[in-house]
């Protein structure tokens, strides 16, 4: 068992990043009503399985043992205590140069025990679920408090929630040969796209995460969460490119979610992702250097929603605002974006990568309006921030694994559609940049400054999309950038289901999205004219 210092107050760092998910870590022994759009899907109607039965029958975790651990956690006082049980089975496969280079399967089981006393957090975890080890972890977490023992609430309230994703038929149930076949198909399709594709790497990973949460306030919740993704990376070379000096470029693509194997057959095939990665790489071989300076910028639909995630989303997580380290602290009710901008964080979207039935504190997730018509409406809260700030709990408490404390995190964050036609948005630009895809981004929460690297972008000249560009970065300030949104398209799209968000050393799966939008000015970094 590993015990974290119970006297330590956990403080998040002020930098966060969203990036493409790649190979997973080796498991340790981890609006107001909005107009309808394609991603408001029908919820699952099949009865939800009894998720807690796995812990009670297979792992021997009884409600009596849970009650004893919670009582021990509050034996020195404390305002609140919770237990987070987790079991994860995972698979990862990778091929490089058409050969299987990585293949792993793993199981991780453990429990994290947290005690809150004021603003302080005591936390301990163990991978041994015996009563002795659990009680020892509870006593360690309890050291944060100093006072008389607290009484537990009588009886648990079982959290009920709609099922947003299938358990039966999830990719974790498929034979490993089926998963290997997917990435072999991706490898073949990428190589067949163009003879200038010289290297291909493809990977497939999935997991089945089972969780059970019990808390001193009576919360009792459980869930089973499938997740999978397929990634393709390609390298392209052209000896005659770059005016005879030779050119090299790369392309990536991928997708997934909380889905069954049918997704990779009926909706997004390995060939789809392979061709998209190859197309991007070949396109970049002939790209010109991106211009530098302040100019009009058009962001395409889907993954460019990373701008919202980084420039706005992290700044609206309640822990940063409670400590007044966010650029959005104290701005609820004020104009923080153009009146055309409405931003939502929605954990209730069926099958999406960022969706979960319940958060990691046992609360049902919600559709939360963060910005409505440019006005800041609220923050994403977990139990701690909700209690200290006196604000509603938005069901946003998430953690990477039982090794970590929960904190406010995003799920699926996107901007709602507007009324403009995407082609009209492009026609309105005299000279600017059209950014279609990004490699990721980073933001400094304290001042809102962000930087994004565009992996696919084009020049806009006299209202027409012309030459592809390379090396373009977008630089700006979150609270300011969205004030310059002058047009919002009617083509909302979400990403393909491959984003992973990093914050304070923890990574969680998320989704992003937006329609085509125009910003009247933004700083573009590049080396061209």
C-alpha positions as CSV (number, residue, x, y, z in Angstrom):
1,X,0.0,0.0,0.0
2,X,1.1,3.5,-0.8
3,X,0.0,6.3,1.6
4,X,0.1,9.9,0.5
5,X,1.0,12.4,3.2
6,X,-2.4,13.1,4.8
7,X,-1.3,16.6,5.9
8,X,-0.7,17.8,2.3
9,X,-3.2,20.1,0.7
10,X,-3.4,19.2,-3.0
11,X,-2.9,22.3,-5.2
12,X,-3.4,22.0,-8.9
13,X,-0.8,23.5,-11.2
14,X,-1.9,26.4,-13.3
15,X,-1.1,25.0,-16.7
16,X,-3.3,22.5,-18.6
17,X,-3.2,20.8,-21.9
18,X,-5.4,18.9,-24.3
19,X,-3.7,16.4,-26.7
20,X,-4.4,13.5,-29.0
21,X,-4.5,10.3,-27.1
22,X,-1.8,7.8,-28.0
23,X,-0.7,4.5,-26.5
24,X,-2.1,4.1,-22.9
25,X,0.0,3.9,-19.8
26,X,0.9,0.5,-18.6
27,X,-1.6,-0.3,-15.8
28,X,-0.3,-0.2,-12.3
29,X,-0.5,-3.5,-10.1
30,X,-5.6,3.9,-14.0
31,X,-29.2,26.0,-22.0
32,X,-31.0,26.6,-21.4
33,X,-32.3,24.1,-23.9
34,X,-30.2,24.2,-27.0
35,X,-31.3,23.6,-30.6
36,X,-31.1,19.9,-31.5
37,X,-28.0,18.8,-33.3
38,X,-26.5,15.5,-34.5
39,X,-24.9,14.7,-31.1
40,X,-28.1,14.9,-29.0
41,X,-28.7,11.2,-29.5
42,X,-31.2,8.8,-27.9
43,X,-30.2,7.4,-24.6
44,X,-29.8,3.7,-24.1
45,X,-33.1,2.0,-23.2
46,X,-31.7,-1.4,-22.1
47,X,-31.7,-1.9,-18.3
48,X,-28.4,-0.8,-16.7
49,X,-26.5,-3.7,-15.1
50,X,-25.9,-4.0,-11.4
51,X,-22.4,-2.4,-11.5
52,X,-21.8,-2.8,-7.8
53,X,-22.2,-6.6,-7.9
54,X,-18.7,-6.9,-9.3
55,X,-17.2,-5.4,-6.2
56,X,-19.4,-7.2,-3.7
57,X,-19.3,-10.7,-5.2
58,X,-15.9,-10.8,-6.9
59,X,-13.8,-8.5,-4.8
60,X,-15.6,-9.0,-1.4
61,X,-16.4,-5.4,-0.8
62,X,-19.4,-5.4,1.5
63,X,-21.5,-2.4,2.6
64,X,-20.5,-3.2,6.2
65,X,-16.8,-2.9,5.3
66,X,-17.5,0.4,3.5
67,X,-19.2,1.8,6.6
68,X,-16.3,0.8,8.8
69,X,-13.8,2.5,6.5
70,X,-15.9,5.7,6.3
71,X,-16.2,5.7,10.1
72,X,-12.4,5.2,10.5
73,X,-11.8,8.0,7.9
74,X,-13.9,10.4,10.1
75,X,-12.5,9.2,13.4
76,X,-10.5,12.4,13.9
77,X,-13.2,14.7,12.7
78,X,-13.2,15.9,9.1
79,X,-16.2,17.4,7.2
80,X,-16.6,14.6,4.7
81,X,-15.1,11.3,3.5
82,X,-15.4,9.1,0.5
83,X,-14.1,5.8,-0.9
84,X,-13.4,5.3,-4.6
85,X,-13.1,1.6,-5.6
86,X,-11.8,0.9,-9.1
87,X,-11.0,-2.1,-11.3
88,X,-9.6,-1.6,-14.9
89,X,-8.9,-4.2,-17.5
90,X,-7.1,-2.9,-20.6
91,X,-5.6,-3.9,-23.9
92,X,-3.1,-2.1,-26.1
93,X,-1.8,-3.2,-29.5
94,X,0.6,-1.3,-31.9
95,X,2.1,-2.0,-35.3
96,X,5.0,-0.2,-36.9
97,X,6.4,-1.0,-40.4
98,X,3.6,-3.6,-40.7
99,X,5.0,-5.5,-37.7
100,X,3.4,-6.0,-34.3
101,X,5.7,-4.0,-32.0
102,X,3.6,-3.7,-28.8
103,X,0.9,-5.9,-27.3
104,X,-0.1,-5.8,-23.7
105,X,-3.0,-6.6,-21.4
106,X,-3.4,-5.5,-17.8
107,X,-5.6,-5.4,-14.7
108,X,-5.5,-2.6,-12.1
109,X,-7.5,-2.8,-8.9
110,X,-7.5,-0.5,-5.9
111,X,-9.2,2.0,-3.6
112,X,-8.6,5.7,-2.8
113,X,-9.9,7.2,0.4
114,X,-10.3,10.9,0.9
115,X,-11.1,13.1,3.9
116,X,-12.0,16.8,3.6
117,X,-11.4,19.2,6.5
118,X,-12.1,22.8,5.5
119,X,-10.1,23.4,2.3
120,X,-7.6,20.6,3.2
121,X,-7.6,17.2,1.7
122,X,-6.2,14.0,3.2
123,X,-5.8,11.1,0.7
124,X,-4.4,7.6,0.8
125,X,-4.8,4.7,-1.6
126,X,-4.1,0.9,-1.7
127,X,-4.1,-1.9,-4.3
128,X,-4.9,-4.4,-1.5
129,X,-8.7,-4.5,-0.8
130,X,-8.4,-6.5,2.4
131,X,-10.1,-5.0,5.4
132,X,-6.8,-4.4,7.3
133,X,-5.3,-2.4,4.4
134,X,-8.4,-0.4,3.7
135,X,-8.8,0.6,7.4
136,X,-5.1,1.6,7.5
137,X,-5.6,3.8,4.4
138,X,-8.6,5.3,6.1
139,X,-6.7,6.1,9.2
140,X,-3.9,7.7,7.1
141,X,-6.3,10.0,5.3
142,X,-8.0,10.9,8.6
143,X,-4.7,12.5,9.9
144,X,-5.7,15.7,8.0
145,X,-8.4,16.4,10.6
146,X,-8.2,17.1,14.3
147,X,-11.4,16.9,16.4
148,X,-14.2,14.6,17.6
149,X,-15.3,11.7,15.4
150,X,-18.2,12.5,13.0
151,X,-21.3,10.4,12.7
152,X,-22.1,8.9,9.3
153,X,-25.5,9.4,7.6
154,X,-27.8,6.5,8.2
155,X,-28.1,4.4,5.0
156,X,-26.8,5.0,1.5
157,X,-28.7,6.8,-1.3
158,X,-28.1,4.8,-4.5
159,X,-27.5,7.2,-7.4
160,X,-29.7,6.4,-10.4
161,X,-28.6,7.4,-13.9
162,X,-29.5,6.7,-17.5
163,X,-27.1,4.4,-19.3
164,X,-25.2,6.4,-21.9
165,X,-23.1,3.6,-23.4
166,X,-23.3,-0.2,-24.0
167,X,-21.6,-2.7,-21.7
168,X,-22.5,-5.9,-23.6
169,X,-20.6,-5.9,-26.9
170,X,-18.1,-3.3,-25.8
171,X,-14.7,-3.7,-27.5
172,X,-13.2,-5.2,-24.3
173,X,-15.2,-8.3,-25.0
174,X,-13.8,-8.8,-28.5
175,X,-11.1,-11.2,-29.4
176,X,-7.6,-9.7,-29.6
177,X,-7.3,-11.0,-33.2
178,X,-10.3,-8.7,-34.2
179,X,-8.5,-5.7,-32.7
180,X,-5.2,-6.6,-34.4
181,X,-7.1,-6.9,-37.7
182,X,-8.3,-3.3,-37.4
183,X,-4.8,-1.8,-37.2
184,X,-3.5,-4.1,-39.9
185,X,-6.3,-2.8,-42.2
186,X,-5.3,0.8,-41.2
187,X,-1.6,0.1,-42.0
188,X,-2.5,-1.3,-45.5
189,X,-4.9,1.6,-46.4
190,X,-2.4,4.3,-45.4
191,X,0.4,2.7,-47.5
192,X,-1.9,2.3,-50.5
193,X,-2.9,6.0,-50.4
194,X,0.2,7.4,-52.0
195,X,3.7,6.0,-52.7
196,X,5.2,9.0,-50.8
197,X,3.9,7.5,-47.5
198,X,7.1,6.0,-46.1
199,X,6.2,5.1,-42.5
200,X,2.9,4.0,-40.8
201,X,2.2,3.4,-37.2
202,X,-1.2,2.3,-36.0
203,X,-2.5,1.4,-32.5
204,X,-5.6,0.2,-30.8
205,X,-6.4,0.4,-27.1
206,X,-9.4,-0.2,-25.0
207,X,-10.4,-0.6,-21.4
208,X,-13.3,-1.5,-19.2
209,X,-13.4,0.5,-16.0
210,X,-15.6,-0.5,-13.1
211,X,-16.0,2.0,-10.3
212,X,-17.9,2.2,-6.9
213,X,-18.1,5.3,-4.8
214,X,-19.4,5.5,-1.3
215,X,-19.4,8.7,0.8
216,X,-20.2,9.9,4.3
217,X,-23.0,12.1,3.0
218,X,-24.9,8.9,1.9
219,X,-23.8,8.9,-1.7
220,X,-23.5,5.4,-3.2
221,X,-22.9,5.0,-6.9
222,X,-21.3,2.5,-9.3
223,X,-20.7,2.4,-13.0
224,X,-19.0,0.3,-15.8
225,X,-17.3,2.4,-18.4
226,X,-16.1,1.0,-21.7
227,X,-13.6,3.1,-23.8
228,X,-11.6,2.5,-27.0
229,X,-9.7,4.3,-29.6
230,X,-7.8,3.7,-32.9
231,X,-4.9,5.9,-33.9
232,X,-3.0,6.2,-37.1
233,X,0.3,8.1,-37.6
234,X,2.0,8.4,-41.0
235,X,5.2,10.0,-42.4
236,X,5.5,11.2,-45.9
237,X,8.6,12.2,-47.9
238,X,9.1,13.8,-51.3
239,X,12.7,14.1,-52.5
240,X,11.7,16.7,-55.1
241,X,9.7,18.8,-52.6
242,X,10.8,22.1,-51.1
243,X,12.3,23.3,-54.3
244,X,14.4,20.2,-54.7
245,X,15.7,20.2,-51.1
246,X,13.4,17.4,-50.1
247,X,10.3,17.6,-47.9
248,X,9.0,15.6,-45.0
249,X,5.6,15.8,-43.3
250,X,3.5,13.9,-40.9
251,X,-0.2,13.2,-40.4
252,X,-2.4,11.8,-37.7
253,X,-5.9,10.6,-37.3
254,X,-8.0,8.4,-35.1
255,X,-11.3,8.0,-33.3
256,X,-13.3,6.0,-30.8
257,X,-15.5,6.5,-27.8
258,X,-17.6,4.4,-25.4
259,X,-18.7,2.1,-28.2
260,X,-19.0,-1.5,-29.5
261,X,-16.8,-3.0,-32.2
262,X,-19.5,-2.2,-34.8
263,X,-18.4,1.4,-34.6
264,X,-15.2,0.5,-36.5
265,X,-17.2,-1.4,-39.1
266,X,-20.4,0.7,-39.6
267,X,-19.4,4.3,-38.8
268,X,-15.6,4.9,-38.8
269,X,-13.6,2.2,-40.4
270,X,-9.8,1.8,-40.0
271,X,-9.5,2.8,-43.7
272,X,-11.3,6.1,-43.0
273,X,-8.7,7.1,-40.3
274,X,-5.8,5.8,-42.4
275,X,-6.8,7.8,-45.4
276,X,-7.3,10.9,-43.4
277,X,-3.9,10.7,-41.8
278,X,-2.3,10.1,-45.2
279,X,-4.2,12.9,-46.8
280,X,-2.9,15.4,-44.2
281,X,0.7,14.3,-44.6
282,X,0.6,14.5,-48.4
283,X,-1.0,17.9,-48.2
284,X,1.7,19.3,-46.0
285,X,4.4,18.3,-48.5
286,X,3.4,21.2,-50.7
287,X,2.5,23.6,-47.9
288,X,4.0,27.1,-47.8
289,X,5.3,28.8,-44.6
290,X,2.5,30.3,-42.6
291,X,2.3,34.1,-42.5
292,X,2.9,35.9,-39.2
293,X,1.0,38.8,-37.7
294,X,-2.5,39.8,-36.6
295,X,-5.2,38.8,-39.1
296,X,-8.7,37.4,-39.5
297,X,-8.9,33.7,-38.5
298,X,-11.5,31.1,-39.4
299,X,-11.7,27.9,-37.4
300,X,-13.2,24.9,-38.9
301,X,-15.8,22.6,-37.2
302,X,-15.0,19.8,-34.8
303,X,-11.5,19.4,-33.3
304,X,-10.7,23.1,-33.5
305,X,-13.0,23.2,-30.5
306,X,-9.7,22.6,-28.6
307,X,-9.6,26.4,-28.5
308,X,-12.7,26.5,-26.3
309,X,-11.3,23.7,-24.1
310,X,-8.0,25.4,-23.5
311,X,-8.8,29.1,-23.8
312,X,-12.1,29.0,-21.9
313,X,-12.9,25.6,-20.4
314,X,-10.0,25.2,-17.9
315,X,-10.5,28.8,-16.7
316,X,-14.1,27.9,-15.8
317,X,-13.2,25.0,-13.6
318,X,-14.3,25.9,-10.1
319,X,-11.1,25.1,-8.2
320,X,-9.2,27.7,-10.1
321,X,-11.9,30.3,-9.5
322,X,-12.3,29.4,-5.8
323,X,-8.6,30.2,-5.4
324,X,-9.0,33.2,-7.7
325,X,-6.2,32.0,-10.0
326,X,-8.4,32.0,-13.1
327,X,-8.7,34.9,-15.5
328,X,-12.5,34.3,-15.2
329,X,-12.7,34.6,-11.4
330,X,-15.5,36.8,-10.2
331,X,-16.9,37.4,-13.7
332,X,-20.2,35.4,-13.4
333,X,-23.0,37.5,-15.0
334,X,-20.5,39.5,-17.1
335,X,-19.8,39.6,-20.8
336,X,-16.8,37.4,-21.5
337,X,-17.4,36.6,-25.2
338,X,-19.2,37.8,-28.3
339,X,-23.0,37.7,-28.0
340,X,-22.9,35.0,-30.7
341,X,-21.0,32.6,-28.4
342,X,-22.8,29.9,-26.3
343,X,-20.5,27.3,-24.7
344,X,-21.8,24.0,-23.1
345,X,-20.1,21.2,-21.2
346,X,-22.2,18.1,-21.6
347,X,-21.4,14.8,-20.0
348,X,-24.7,13.2,-21.1
349,X,-24.0,12.6,-24.7
350,X,-24.4,8.9,-25.6
351,X,-21.3,7.0,-26.7
352,X,-19.0,10.0,-26.6
353,X,-15.4,9.7,-25.3
354,X,-16.0,12.4,-22.6
355,X,-19.3,11.1,-21.4
356,X,-19.8,9.3,-18.1
357,X,-23.0,8.1,-16.3
358,X,-21.8,9.4,-13.0
359,X,-18.7,11.4,-12.1
360,X,-16.0,10.1,-9.9
361,X,-17.7,11.4,-6.8
362,X,-20.9,9.5,-7.5
363,X,-23.0,12.4,-9.0
364,X,-24.9,12.1,-12.3
365,X,-23.2,14.2,-15.0
366,X,-25.1,17.1,-16.5
367,X,-25.4,19.4,-19.4
368,X,-23.9,22.6,-18.0
369,X,-24.2,26.0,-19.8
370,X,-21.0,27.9,-19.1
371,X,-21.4,30.9,-21.4
372,X,-24.8,31.9,-22.9
373,X,-24.9,34.6,-25.6
374,X,-21.5,35.8,-24.4
375,X,-22.5,36.0,-20.7
376,X,-20.6,33.9,-18.1
377,X,-23.2,31.7,-16.4
378,X,-21.2,29.4,-14.1
379,X,-18.3,27.2,-13.3
380,X,-17.7,23.4,-13.4
381,X,-17.8,22.2,-9.8
382,X,-17.0,19.1,-7.7
383,X,-18.2,18.5,-4.2
384,X,-15.3,20.4,-2.5
385,X,-15.6,23.6,-4.6
386,X,-19.4,23.4,-4.5
387,X,-19.4,23.3,-0.7
388,X,-16.8,26.0,-0.2
389,X,-18.2,28.4,-2.9
390,X,-21.9,27.8,-2.1
391,X,-22.6,26.9,-5.8
392,X,-24.4,23.9,-7.4
393,X,-22.5,20.7,-7.8
394,X,-22.4,20.2,-11.6
395,X,-21.3,16.6,-11.5
396,X,-17.8,17.5,-12.8
397,X,-15.6,15.7,-10.2
398,X,-13.2,13.5,-12.2
399,X,-9.9,11.6,-11.6
400,X,-7.4,9.6,-13.6
401,X,-7.5,6.6,-11.3
402,X,-7.8,5.5,-7.6
403,X,-4.3,6.9,-7.2
404,X,-5.6,10.5,-7.6
405,X,-8.0,12.9,-5.9
406,X,-11.0,14.2,-7.9
407,X,-11.1,17.7,-9.2
408,X,-13.4,19.7,-11.5
409,X,-12.9,18.6,-15.0
410,X,-14.6,19.0,-18.4
411,X,-16.4,16.2,-20.3
412,X,-17.6,17.2,-23.8
413,X,-17.1,20.9,-24.3
414,X,-18.4,22.7,-27.4
415,X,-19.9,25.9,-28.8
416,X,-23.5,25.8,-30.1
417,X,-24.3,26.4,-33.8
418,X,-25.1,29.8,-35.1
419,X,-27.0,31.0,-38.2
420,X,-24.1,31.7,-40.7
421,X,-23.3,29.5,-43.7
422,X,-19.7,28.2,-43.5
423,X,-19.1,29.4,-47.1
424,X,-20.3,32.9,-46.3
425,X,-17.9,33.0,-43.4
426,X,-15.0,32.2,-45.7
427,X,-16.2,34.7,-48.3
428,X,-16.1,37.5,-45.8
429,X,-12.3,37.2,-45.2
430,X,-10.1,39.4,-47.4
431,X,-6.8,37.9,-46.2
432,X,-6.5,35.5,-43.3
433,X,-6.0,31.9,-42.0
434,X,-8.4,29.0,-42.2
435,X,-7.4,26.5,-39.4
436,X,-9.0,23.1,-39.9
437,X,-7.1,20.9,-37.5
438,X,-4.8,21.2,-34.5
439,X,-2.1,19.1,-32.8
440,X,-3.1,20.4,-29.4
441,X,-2.7,23.4,-27.2
442,X,-1.8,24.8,-23.8
443,X,-3.1,27.6,-21.6
444,X,-1.9,29.5,-18.6
445,X,-4.9,29.5,-16.3
446,X,-3.8,32.6,-14.3
447,X,-3.9,35.0,-17.3
448,X,-5.8,33.1,-20.0
449,X,-2.9,33.2,-22.5
450,X,-2.9,30.3,-24.9
451,X,-1.0,28.8,-27.8
452,X,-2.2,26.3,-30.4
453,X,-0.3,24.5,-33.1
454,X,-2.3,24.0,-36.4
455,X,-1.7,20.7,-38.1
456,X,-3.8,21.6,-41.1
457,X,-4.4,25.2,-42.2
458,X,-4.8,27.3,-45.4
459,X,-4.5,30.8,-46.6
460,X,-7.7,32.7,-47.3
461,X,-7.3,35.2,-50.1
462,X,-10.1,37.4,-51.4
463,X,-12.7,35.1,-49.8
464,X,-11.3,31.9,-51.3
465,X,-9.3,29.1,-49.6
466,X,-6.0,28.8,-51.5
467,X,-2.7,27.4,-50.4
468,X,-2.1,25.0,-47.5
469,X,0.4,26.4,-44.9
470,X,2.7,24.8,-42.4
471,X,4.1,25.9,-39.1
472,X,1.0,28.1,-38.1
473,X,0.4,28.7,-34.4
474,X,-2.5,30.7,-32.9
475,X,-1.6,32.9,-29.9
476,X,-4.0,34.8,-27.8
477,X,-5.9,35.4,-24.5
478,X,-9.0,33.4,-23.7
479,X,-11.1,36.1,-22.1
480,X,-10.3,38.4,-25.0
481,X,-10.2,36.1,-28.0
482,X,-13.9,35.1,-28.0
483,X,-15.0,38.7,-27.9
484,X,-13.8,38.9,-31.5
485,X,-16.1,36.1,-32.8
486,X,-18.2,37.8,-35.4
487,X,-19.7,34.9,-37.3
488,X,-20.8,31.4,-36.1
489,X,-21.6,28.7,-38.6
490,X,-24.6,26.3,-38.6
491,X,-22.3,23.2,-38.9
492,X,-21.6,22.1,-35.3
493,X,-19.4,19.0,-35.2
494,X,-17.6,17.2,-32.4
495,X,-14.2,15.6,-32.7
496,X,-13.7,12.0,-33.7
497,X,-13.3,10.8,-30.1
498,X,-9.6,10.8,-29.3
499,X,-8.9,13.8,-27.0
500,X,-7.2,13.4,-23.6
501,X,-7.0,16.3,-21.1
502,X,-4.1,16.8,-18.8
503,X,-4.3,18.8,-15.6
504,X,-2.3,18.7,-12.4
505,X,-0.6,15.4,-13.5
506,X,-3.9,13.7,-14.2
507,X,-5.2,12.7,-17.6
508,X,-8.9,12.0,-18.4
509,X,-10.8,11.4,-21.7
510,X,-12.7,14.4,-23.1
511,X,-14.5,15.6,-26.2
512,X,-14.4,19.0,-27.9
513,X,-16.4,20.6,-30.7
514,X,-17.6,23.8,-32.4
515,X,-19.1,25.0,-35.7
516,X,-17.1,27.1,-38.2
517,X,-16.4,30.5,-36.6
518,X,-14.7,33.7,-37.6
519,X,-12.5,35.7,-35.3
520,X,-12.0,39.3,-36.6
521,X,-8.4,39.3,-35.2
522,X,-5.9,36.9,-33.7
523,X,-2.2,36.7,-33.7
524,X,-0.7,34.0,-36.0
525,X,2.8,32.8,-35.5
526,X,4.7,31.7,-38.7
527,X,7.8,32.2,-40.7
528,X,6.2,33.2,-44.1
529,X,5.2,36.5,-45.5
